[in-house]
Amino acid sequence: MSAEQPLVLIVEDEPDLADLYATWLRNDYSVRVAYGGREALDKLDDEVDVVLLDRRMPDLSGDEALSEIRDRGFECRVAMVTAVEPDFDIIAMGFDDYLVKPVSREALTDTVSNLILRNAYDVGIQDLFSLASKKALLESEKDEAALEENEEYQQLTARLTELRRELDETLGQLDETEGISAVYRDIGGEVDIDSS
């Protein structure tokens, strides 16, 4: 995934609609456009952060493209953007969000923004657990004086503190946009935003 401006791949077989979505997003994101499922797979690489994927396309359906994206191990977020009303078949599908057309500019940009925040939070959590594990291991093996004297340990502790602050800030942004529900869905939990 990209470290610079997030990259969004728009996959839509209706060129006017695909180009409209691209216009809406270009001010805030790098954008690639594919006008079909097979073209999308050709344009997909590890730099893509978010895929906006239509379900009904003539050459390769969005469902098939989604399966291929996941089978290839890409870690991008995927939002289905489609006229297909959701049914129970979505349970087994590996997407992160689902928008039913017609989609407003605000809904599309909010969805992309939330998916980018969720990516940042997921990566941050992985880093946090890795660093916390290293810190705990050192604390179990070294005495306090040795820890206090070691510059690398002090840097580790400072990075953990900074990472916790960043994650709290990201979680606050997700909460403001009600994206916190999506984070909990990602980890298999449920949350009632109205009661929190």
Secondary structure by P-SEA (a helix, b strand, c coil): cccccbbbbbbcccaaaaaaaaaacccccbbbbbccaaaaaaaccccccccccccccccccaaaaaaaaaaacccbbbbbbcccccccccccccccccccccccaaaaaaaaaaaaaaaaaaaaaaaaaaaaaaaaaaaacccaaaaaacaaaaaaaaaaaaaaaaaaaaaaaaaaacaaaaaaaaaccccccccc
